[in-house]
Amino acid sequence: MAGDEWFFSELWVQELRPWFLHLLSDFVKTLSILGVLYVIWEVVNLLRIRGYPPDLLSNIEKTHFAFMWIALVSTSFNFVIKQVIVLWRKRKP
């Protein structure tokens, strides 16, 4: 039984803990970006309610949509690249 505890503690320290920390940091970063995008979307809705001109509102919505896709694609790309780098470093020579 003591050997199993040592195995799992070593597995956690050497393999799982760094991976979990990377995953957690990416999760927090993604949630932060999504939160900012949501706040901006609510501001757009507030402007719509307050009678902001529709043509300017349309421009803001298009800009928001573009930034949303850029943020999500770059965050996803960053996550995939980080995982590839980790796997590349772990490969056996």
Residue pairs with C-beta under 8 A, 6 or more apart in sequence:
18 86
19 86
22 82
22 83
22 86
26 75
26 78
26 79
26 82
29 75
30 75
33 71
33 72
33 75
37 64
37 67
37 68
37 71
40 64
40 67
41 64
44 57
44 60
44 61
44 64
47 57
47 60
48 57
